[in-house]
Structure formats: structure tokens, C-alpha cells
Amino acid sequence: MRYLEIISNKIFTLEQLKKAVIAWRLKNDTIVFTNGCFDILHLGHIDYLSKARDLGKRLIVGVNTDSSIKRLGKGYSRPINDEKSRSMIIASLQFVDAVILFDEDTPYELIKAIEPDVLVKGADYTIDKVVGADIVMAQGGKVELIEYLEGYSTTNIEKKIKGEK
């Protein structure tokens, strides 16, 4: 199997992901979920995602679709990279087991469908503000907040490219 095919096979539909989660649970794998735009992959993303993976055996990453990013109000120029590019880049990371695109404003329904054991967000959140925390904690899972690597953000990179910083 060629590497590009291996990477592509890590991008799931919801039905495919549900089946994979069932198989992983049969192996008693701890399933970790996080989500984001991941517009321009940078060291902050690598740090965050690798720490998320350290919390379990399987890491699922929900990636916002282009239209959901537009609705988030990140600016007229965002996303910079389209959803196919962003999902392939995230899927290419060794420590990511599954990538799924979601078009809703939040990943609440996705979290409800897969019921991860661990839900991860950045430490700029508080647990009561983490979408899906209620679902995960109700089933005995946990919510983890990971500190961001200071100085790394897509917004800062965009400003630097534009000569604004």
C-alpha cells in the first residue's frame, strides 16, 4: 500500500468511524478526541496533538469544514487551506488514528456519536465551556485541558505573512 493511500484511509465518514470505534473498544483501547480548524499546521499543533495522543491509545481529530470555519468568524481569508488539504495533513501525522470532517458549528453531535473516553481542548477553555464535556463525563470519561505552546498560532503566522507583525 502506498503512503498516500495509508494517509487517505485515516480519513473517516461517521459510519466508518463508528465501526472503527467499536473495534478499538473491543481491544480496550482508550479513545481520545479533540477538534479544531488546523488551518496552517505549526509546532503548536504538533505539541498539542501529540500530548492529546499521550492520553490514550487512539486519537480521533475532528476537523472543521471550510463552511464551519467561515461561520466561526475567523476572518474573510480563512480558511487558508481547504478542508481536504487540512484533513490530509492531520491524517499524515503518525500519532493520529482517525480524522473526520464536521460541518456543524460545534462537534457536539460527533462527540455524542463516538463517546470518547477522553475529550481534549486547549487550556484557554474551562471544563464547563468544553463542548461535549457533559457527554464524556456522564459516561465516566474525562476532559483534559492542554496548555498551548506559547507563541504559535495560525493567526500570528497569517499576520507575519501579511507583514503585520
Backbone torsions as a table, in degrees:
resi	resn	phi	psi	omega
1	MET	NA	134.8	179.4
2	ARG	-76.6	151.7	-176.9
3	TYR	-59.4	-39.5	179.9
4	LEU	-62.2	-35.9	177.3
5	GLU	-69.3	-39.0	177.2
6	ILE	-60.7	-44.8	179.2
7	ILE	-63.8	-47.9	-179.7
8	SER	-58.5	-34.2	-179.2
9	ASN	-71.2	-9.8	177.2
10	LYS	-89.4	-1.9	177.1
11	ILE	-99.4	118.6	-170.2
12	PHE	-112.5	151.4	162.7
13	THR	-83.6	169.4	180.0
14	LEU	-62.2	-43.0	180.0
15	GLU	-63.3	-42.0	177.7
16	GLN	-63.6	-41.1	-178.6
17	LEU	-66.0	-40.9	177.9
18	LYS	-58.2	-42.5	178.8
19	LYS	-65.6	-41.1	178.7
20	ALA	-63.7	-42.1	179.6
21	VAL	-61.4	-41.8	177.2
22	ILE	-59.2	-45.8	-179.8
23	ALA	-63.7	-42.6	179.3
24	TRP	-65.1	-37.9	179.0
25	ARG	-66.3	-35.0	177.0
26	LEU	-62.0	-25.8	177.8
27	LYS	-92.1	4.1	-176.9
28	ASN	61.9	29.5	176.9
29	ASP	-74.6	136.3	174.4
30	THR	-79.3	125.3	-175.1
31	ILE	-103.3	123.9	-179.4
32	VAL	-110.0	139.1	177.8
33	PHE	-129.5	138.5	168.7
34	THR	-144.7	170.7	-179.0
35	ASN	-149.9	164.4	177.2
36	GLY	172.0	-179.1	179.5
37	CYS	-83.7	-42.3	179.7
38	PHE	50.2	51.9	-172.9
39	ASP	-68.7	-52.3	173.6
40	ILE	-123.5	110.1	-176.5
41	LEU	-64.1	130.6	-179.8
42	HIS	-141.5	176.5	-175.9
43	LEU	-57.3	-34.3	177.1
44	GLY	-60.7	-40.6	177.4
45	HIS	-65.4	-44.1	-179.3
46	ILE	-61.3	-45.0	179.1
47	ASP	-60.2	-49.7	-178.0
48	TYR	-62.1	-50.4	-176.6
49	LEU	-67.5	-37.3	178.5
50	SER	-67.6	-37.3	176.6
51	LYS	-67.9	-35.5	175.9
52	ALA	-62.4	-45.0	-179.9
53	ARG	-63.0	-33.5	178.3
54	ASP	-60.6	-16.2	-177.7
55	LEU	-86.7	-1.9	-179.7
56	GLY	-169.2	-173.8	-177.3
57	LYS	-90.0	-30.1	-177.6
58	ARG	-128.2	132.7	178.1
59	LEU	-114.7	120.2	174.5
60	ILE	-106.7	130.6	179.5
61	VAL	-117.3	119.2	172.6
62	GLY	-85.5	127.9	-178.7
63	VAL	-115.6	126.3	178.1
64	ASN	-61.9	137.2	172.9
65	THR	-69.4	166.9	177.7
66	ASP	-56.9	-45.2	-177.1
67	SER	-67.2	-34.6	178.3
68	SER	-70.1	-32.3	176.3
69	ILE	-65.6	-42.4	177.6
70	LYS	-57.5	-41.6	-179.5
71	ARG	-69.3	-23.5	179.2
72	LEU	-72.3	-14.6	177.2
73	GLY	74.5	37.2	-179.6
74	LYS	-81.4	0.3	178.9
75	GLY	121.1	154.8	-175.8
76	TYR	-63.3	-26.8	-176.2
77	SER	-87.8	-0.7	-176.7
78	ARG	-104.4	145.5	-0.4
79	PRO	-76.2	153.4	177.4
80	ILE	-78.4	-44.7	176.4
81	ASN	-102.9	141.8	-178.4
82	ASP	-74.0	166.1	-173.8
83	GLU	-61.0	-34.5	178.0
84	LYS	-64.7	-45.9	179.3
85	SER	-62.4	-47.2	-177.7
86	ARG	-63.1	-42.1	-179.5
87	SER	-69.0	-37.5	177.7
88	MET	-66.3	-40.8	179.7
89	ILE	-63.9	-45.9	178.9
90	ILE	-64.5	-40.8	179.1
91	ALA	-64.7	-24.2	-178.9
92	SER	-75.1	-12.2	179.9
93	LEU	-73.8	131.7	-175.8
94	GLN	-56.5	-37.1	-173.8
95	PHE	-89.6	3.7	175.8
96	VAL	-99.0	127.7	-178.7
97	ASP	-95.3	-30.2	-177.1
98	ALA	-152.8	142.9	175.3
99	VAL	-125.6	137.5	176.3
100	ILE	-138.9	132.4	175.3
101	LEU	-80.0	143.1	172.9
102	PHE	-135.0	139.3	-173.6
103	ASP	-101.5	-9.1	-179.8
104	GLU	-73.6	166.9	178.8
105	ASP	-68.5	-28.2	176.6
106	THR	-134.2	162.4	178.8
107	PRO	-87.9	21.8	-174.3
108	TYR	-55.6	-50.8	-178.4
109	GLU	-64.9	-34.9	177.7
110	LEU	-65.9	-44.8	178.1
111	ILE	-62.5	-41.9	178.3
112	LYS	-60.7	-38.1	-177.7
113	ALA	-73.1	-35.2	-175.1
114	ILE	-102.4	-17.4	178.4
115	GLU	44.0	67.7	-180.0
116	PRO	-66.3	158.0	176.4
117	ASP	-77.5	-32.3	-178.8
118	VAL	-132.8	130.2	176.4
119	LEU	-111.6	128.2	-174.5
120	VAL	-119.9	135.2	172.1
121	LYS	-140.3	171.0	178.4
122	GLY	-73.1	155.6	-177.1
123	ALA	-72.6	1.0	172.5
124	ASP	-77.3	-6.7	174.7
125	TYR	-96.9	162.9	165.0
126	THR	-113.4	154.3	-174.0
127	ILE	-55.1	-37.2	-179.3
128	ASP	-68.1	-13.5	179.3
129	LYS	-103.3	-2.2	-179.0
130	VAL	-80.6	117.7	178.1
131	VAL	-61.1	127.3	178.0
132	GLY	91.3	-4.6	179.6
133	ALA	-58.6	-37.4	-180.0
134	ASP	-61.1	-40.2	-179.5
135	ILE	-65.5	-49.8	-175.7
136	VAL	-65.7	-45.3	-178.1
137	MET	-70.1	-32.2	178.8
138	ALA	-64.4	-28.0	179.1
139	GLN	-98.3	14.8	175.3
140	GLY	88.2	6.9	178.1
141	GLY	-83.8	-175.6	179.9
142	LYS	-132.6	157.7	177.7
143	VAL	-112.1	127.7	-179.3
144	GLU	-117.6	137.5	177.5
145	LEU	-111.1	124.8	-176.3
146	ILE	-109.0	131.3	176.7
147	GLU	-64.9	139.1	175.4
148	TYR	-79.3	151.0	174.9
149	LEU	-74.9	115.8	-173.6
150	GLU	-60.6	137.8	175.3
151	GLY	92.0	0.2	-178.7
152	TYR	-119.3	118.4	174.1
153	SER	-158.4	151.0	178.2
154	THR	-63.6	-37.7	179.1
155	THR	-60.4	-42.9	178.2
156	ASN	-64.9	-39.5	178.2
157	ILE	-63.8	-43.8	178.9
158	GLU	-60.4	-43.3	178.7
159	LYS	-63.4	-40.2	180.0
160	LYS	-63.9	-43.8	178.8
161	ILE	-60.6	-39.6	-179.7
162	LYS	-79.1	-3.0	-179.8
163	GLY	76.0	21.1	-179.1
164	GLU	-91.8	-5.9	-178.0
165	LYS	-137.1	NA	NA
